[in-house]
């Protein structure tokens, strides 16, 4: 069984640092957008107050423009008292920072009413109303742009979370590729990952159902507030509009919190999976080290066996050659003996001594080669026994490590 070493092994601390940096950047963007939305709401409230002041000034100008006799001083006093009462009510309503703006606008309208003619006043008021309408239109456009930015940021955050999950899955897959089973084709790590992915999908479905319920409830509240605003007067309609906008912003805050919770839960899941992957990696590295050791030992033993087999073959060849030489010497001695018997001449003493010396040397060489052959065969047998024992031990340790 050959194991494939994983090609990609990303470091855990680098991935965690990237995730933390991405989360902090998303949180900072959400906070900046919240601040922008609050500023836009404040400007819209200011414009609403200014438009109300301008409406009051227009009503006063229209009453003055009517072709009627000038009212008596009692009626003028009553009108002044009514205006004072309305100013007091407006001050009570604008205690949150907008009373000063309304008083300044009222003073400016009173000064302008006393100093200018009716036509100039009307033109001034019309121009002011147009300016305020333009400002309101610009504010609405800015609010729409802020909402679009929020949606885009949500989409970007979801895409980033999907990319992080995909990278984590790729990391896990790259880590576990080396530990495949030949029979099933899968690993325990892959089965565990499938189980964890199913659990994550179930959690996401539950969160989506809860979000749909919250959106339905908020839609019902929105419709109820809209019906109330349509039945009430212009002032109540403005208040209802501000309330509806508050509901929308509250919804956005809830969605942002849910998104942050999702990111934190995904971060925790990724951390647990990283721990499991690191444990699998450690077991895999241990198995690989054991396999490498056994492979190196086997290669060394095979090389030793081959070298000893070559030495045995050489000794066998030498033994055969010496046997042939011995046979040739025997034949020569027999031939010489036959010649000596046939001939009357006696053999020389030197030739006999030399031949005896040669025979002794050859017999010694043959005995030494036989001893070497016996030693090499014994060593080969012991090496084969050692290899069999090591193979048995390796086969016993591999299933134990897989079970652990």
C-alpha positions in Angstrom: 0.0 0.0 0.0 1.5 3.2 -1.2 0.4 6.5 0.5 0.3 9.7 -1.4 1.7 12.6 0.6 -0.6 15.7 0.5 0.5 18.4 -1.7 -1.1 21.3 0.2 -0.5 21.8 3.9 -1.5 25.3 4.9 -0.4 26.5 8.3 -3.1 26.9 11.0 -2.0 30.2 12.5 -2.0 32.0 9.1 -5.5 30.9 8.4 -6.7 32.0 11.8 -5.1 35.4 11.4 -6.7 35.9 8.0 -10.1 35.0 9.5 -9.8 37.4 12.4 -8.7 40.2 10.1 -11.7 39.6 7.8 -14.1 39.6 10.8 -12.7 42.8 12.2 -12.9 44.6 8.8 -16.5 43.5 8.4 -17.4 44.7 11.9 -15.7 48.1 11.3 -17.7 48.5 8.0 -21.0 47.8 9.8 -20.2 50.3 12.5 -19.4 53.0 9.9 -22.6 52.3 8.0 -24.6 52.5 11.3 -23.1 55.9 12.0 -23.9 57.1 8.5 -27.5 56.0 8.8 -27.9 57.8 12.2 -26.6 61.0 10.6 -29.0 60.7 7.7 -31.9 60.1 10.1 -30.9 63.2 12.1 -30.8 65.3 8.9 -34.2 64.0 7.8 -35.7 65.0 11.2 -34.2 68.5 10.8 -35.7 68.9 7.4 -39.1 67.7 8.7 -38.9 70.4 11.4 -37.9 73.1 8.9 -40.7 72.1 6.5 -43.2 72.3 9.3 -42.0 75.8 10.2 -42.3 76.8 6.5 -45.8 75.5 6.3 -46.8 77.6 9.3 -45.2 80.7 7.7 -47.1 79.9 4.4 -50.4 79.7 6.3 -49.7 83.0 8.0 -48.9 84.7 4.6 -52.0 83.3 3.0 -54.2 84.6 5.8 -52.6 88.0 5.4 -53.1 87.9 1.6 -56.8 87.4 1.7 -58.8 90.5 0.6 -60.6 91.1 3.9 -60.7 93.9 6.3 -58.0 94.1 8.8 -59.1 92.2 11.9 -59.7 94.1 15.1 -57.0 94.3 17.8 -58.8 91.6 19.8 -58.5 89.1 17.0 -54.9 90.0 16.5 -54.2 89.3 20.2 -56.1 86.0 19.9 -53.9 85.0 16.9 -50.8 85.9 18.7 -51.8 83.8 21.7 -52.6 80.9 19.4 -49.2 81.2 17.7 -47.5 81.4 21.1 -49.3 78.2 22.2 -48.3 76.4 19.0 -44.7 77.5 19.6 -44.8 76.1 23.1 -46.2 72.8 21.9 -43.5 72.6 19.2 -40.8 73.4 21.8 -42.1 70.5 23.9 -42.0 68.1 20.9 -38.5 69.2 19.9 -36.7 68.8 23.2 -34.2 66.3 21.6 -32.1 69.0 19.9 -34.4 70.4 17.2 -36.2 73.1 19.3 -33.4 75.6 18.7 -33.7 75.2 14.9 -37.5 75.6 14.9 -37.3 78.8 17.1 -34.6 80.3 14.9 -36.8 79.6 11.8 -39.9 81.1 13.5 -37.9 84.3 14.4 -36.6 84.5 10.8 -40.2 84.1 9.5 -41.5 86.8 11.8 -38.7 89.3 10.9 -39.2 88.5 7.2 -43.0 89.0 7.5 -42.6 92.4 9.1 -39.9 93.7 6.7 -41.0 92.4 3.2 -44.1 92.8 1.1 -46.6 90.0 0.4 -45.2 89.1 -3.1 -41.6 89.0 -1.9 -42.6 86.9 1.1 -44.5 84.5 -1.1 -41.5 84.2 -3.5 -39.1 83.7 -0.6 -41.3 81.0 1.0 -41.7 79.2 -2.4 -38.0 79.2 -2.9 -37.4 77.9 0.6 -40.0 75.2 0.1 -38.3 74.1 -3.2 -34.9 74.0 -1.4 -36.3 71.9 1.4 -37.9 69.6 -1.1 -34.6 69.2 -2.9 -32.9 68.5 0.4 -35.5 65.9 1.3 -35.1 64.3 -2.1 -31.3 64.2 -1.7 -31.6 62.7 1.8 -33.9 60.0 0.5 -31.4 59.2 -2.3 -28.6 59.0 0.3 -30.7 56.7 2.5 -31.4 54.4 -0.5 -27.6 54.4 -1.3 -26.9 53.5 2.3 -29.4 50.6 2.2 -27.8 49.4 -1.1 -24.4 49.6 0.6 -25.6 47.6 3.5 -27.1 44.9 1.2 -23.8 44.8 -0.8 -21.8 44.5 2.4 -24.0 41.6 3.5 -23.5 39.9 0.2 -19.8 40.4 0.4 -19.7 39.0 3.9 -21.7 35.9 2.8 -19.3 35.4 -0.1 -16.3 35.8 2.2 -17.8 33.2 4.6 -18.4 30.9 1.7 -14.8 31.3 0.5 -13.5 30.6 4.0 -15.6 27.4 4.2 -14.4 26.3 0.7 -10.8 26.9 1.7 -11.3 25.0 4.9 -12.9 22.1 3.0 -10.0 22.1 0.5 -7.5 22.1 3.4 -9.3 19.2 5.1 -9.5 17.3 1.8 -5.8 17.9 1.1 -4.9 16.7 4.6 -6.9 13.5 4.4 -6.1 12.4 0.8 -3.1 10.4 2.0 -5.1 8.1 4.3 -7.5 6.5 1.8 -8.9 3.0 2.2 -8.4 0.7 -0.8 -11.7 -1.1 -0.3 -14.1 1.8 0.3 -12.2 4.7 -1.4 -13.1 7.0 1.4 -11.5 7.9 4.8 -12.9 8.5 8.3 -12.0 12.1 8.0 -14.2 12.5 4.9 -17.1 10.7 6.6 -16.7 13.0 9.6 -16.6 16.1 7.4 -19.9 15.0 5.6 -21.6 14.6 9.0 -20.4 18.1 10.1 -21.5 19.7 6.8 -25.0 18.2 7.2 -25.2 19.6 10.7 -24.2 23.0 9.4 -26.8 22.9 6.7 -29.5 22.0 9.2 -28.4 25.0 11.4 -28.5 27.3 8.4 -32.0 26.1 7.5 -33.3 26.7 11.0 -31.7 30.2 11.0 -33.3 31.0 7.6 -36.8 29.9 8.9 -36.4 32.1 12.0 -35.4 35.1 9.7 -38.4 34.5 7.5 -40.7 34.5 10.6 -39.1 37.8 11.8 -39.4 39.4 8.4 -43.1 38.4 8.3 -43.8 39.9 11.7 -41.9 43.1 10.8 -43.9 43.3 7.5 -47.2 43.1 9.5 -46.0 45.8 11.8 -45.0 47.9 8.8 -48.5 47.5 7.2 -50.3 48.3 10.5 -48.2 51.5 11.0 -48.8 52.5 7.4 -52.6 52.1 7.8 -52.5 54.2 11.0 -50.4 56.9 9.3 -52.9 57.0 6.3 -55.8 57.5 8.7 -54.2 60.2 10.8 -53.2 63.8 9.9 -50.1 65.1 8.3 -48.2 65.4 11.6 -49.1 61.8 12.6 -48.1 60.6 9.1 -44.6 62.2 9.6 -44.3 60.5 13.0 -45.4 57.2 11.5 -42.9 57.5 8.7 -40.1 58.1 11.3 -41.4 55.0 13.2 -41.4 52.9 10.1 -37.8 53.9 9.4 -36.9 53.0 12.9 -38.4 49.5 12.4 -36.4 49.1 9.2 -33.2 50.1 11.0 -34.0 47.8 13.8 -34.4 45.0 11.3 -31.0 45.8 9.8 -29.4 45.7 13.2 -30.9 42.3 13.9 -29.7 41.0 10.6 -26.2 42.3 11.3 -26.1 40.7 14.7 -27.3 37.4 13.2 -24.6 37.6 10.5 -22.0 38.2 13.2 -23.3 35.2 15.2 -23.1 33.1 12.1 -19.5 34.1 11.5 -18.5 33.4 15.1 -20.2 29.9 14.9 -18.5 29.1 11.6 -15.2 30.2 13.2 -15.7 27.9 16.1 -16.6 25.0 13.7 -13.5 25.7 11.7 -11.4 25.6 14.8 -12.8 22.3 15.9 -12.3 20.8 12.5 -8.8 22.1 12.4 -8.0 20.3 15.7 -9.4 17.1 14.3 -7.5 17.5 11.1 -4.3 18.1 13.0 -4.9 14.9 15.0 -5.4 13.0 11.8 -2.2 14.6 10.3 -0.2 13.5 13.4 -1.4 9.9 13.1 -0.7 10.0 9.3 2.8 11.3 9.8 3.5 8.6 12.4 2.3 5.9 10.0 4.3 7.4 7.2 7.5 7.5 9.3 6.9 3.8 10.3 6.4 2.9 6.6 9.5 4.8 5.5 11.5 3.0 8.2 10.2 -0.4 7.1 10.8 0.5 3.4 14.4 1.6 4.1 15.0 -1.5 6.2 13.6 -3.7 3.4 15.7 -2.0 0.7 18.8 -2.4 2.9 18.1 -6.1 3.5 17.3 -6.7 -0.2 20.6 -5.1 -1.2 22.5 -7.2 1.4 20.8 -10.4 0.1 21.6 -9.5 -3.5 25.3 -8.8 -2.6 25.5 -12.1 -0.7 23.8 -14.0 -3.4 26.4 -12.5 -5.9 29.2 -13.5 -3.6 27.8 -17.0 -3.3 27.5 -17.3 -7.1 31.1 -16.1 -7.5 32.3 -18.7 -5.0 30.3 -21.4 -6.8 31.9 -20.4 -10.1 35.3 -20.5 -8.4 34.6 -23.8 -6.9 33.6 -25.2 -10.3 36.7 -23.8 -11.9 38.9 -25.3 -9.2 37.1 -28.7 -9.5 37.8 -28.6 -13.3 41.4 -27.7 -12.6 41.6 -30.6 -10.1 40.1 -33.0 -12.6 42.6 -31.8 -15.2 45.5 -32.3 -12.8 44.3 -35.8 -11.9 44.1 -36.6 -15.6 47.6 -35.3 -16.1 48.9 -37.2 -13.2 47.3 -40.4 -14.5 48.7 -39.7 -17.9 52.2 -39.1 -16.5 52.0 -42.3 -14.4 51.0 -44.2 -17.5 53.9 -42.8 -19.4 56.3 -43.5 -16.6 55.1 -47.1 -16.4 55.5 -47.5 -20.2 58.9 -45.8 -20.2 62.0 -47.1 -18.5 63.0 -43.7 -17.4 62.3 -42.6 -13.8 60.3 -39.3 -13.1 62.2 -36.4 -11.8 61.8 -35.5 -8.1 61.2 -31.8 -8.7 58.1 -32.4 -10.9 56.5 -34.5 -8.2 57.2 -32.0 -5.5 55.7 -29.1 -7.6 52.6 -31.1 -8.4 52.1 -32.0 -4.8 52.4 -28.4 -3.7 49.9 -27.4 -6.4 47.4 -30.0 -5.2 47.7 -28.9 -1.6 47.1 -25.2 -2.5 44.1 -26.2 -4.6 42.6 -28.3 -1.9 43.0 -25.4 0.6 41.3 -23.0 -1.7 38.4 -25.4 -2.3 38.0 -25.9 1.5 38.0 -22.1 2.1 35.5 -21.5 -0.7 33.2 -24.2 0.7 33.4 -22.6 4.2 32.5 -19.2 2.7 29.5 -20.7 0.8 28.2 -22.3 4.0 28.6 -18.9 5.9 26.8 -17.0 3.2 23.9 -19.5 3.1 23.5 -19.2 6.8 23.5 -15.4 6.7 20.9 -15.4 3.9 18.6 -17.7 5.9 18.9 -15.4 9.0 18.1 -12.3 6.9 15.1 -13.9 5.4 13.8 -14.8 8.8 14.3 -11.3 10.1 12.4 -9.8 7.0 9.5 -12.2 7.7 9.3 -11.2 11.3 9.4 -7.4 10.5 6.7 -7.8 7.9 4.5 -9.6 10.5 5.1 -6.8 13.0 4.3 -4.0 10.5 1.0 -5.8 9.5 0.1 -6.0 13.2 0.9 -2.3 14.0 -0.9 -0.8 10.9 -4.5 -1.9 11.9 -3.9 -1.0 15.5 -2.9 2.6 14.5 -6.0 2.8 12.2 -8.3 1.8 15.1 -6.7 4.4 17.4 
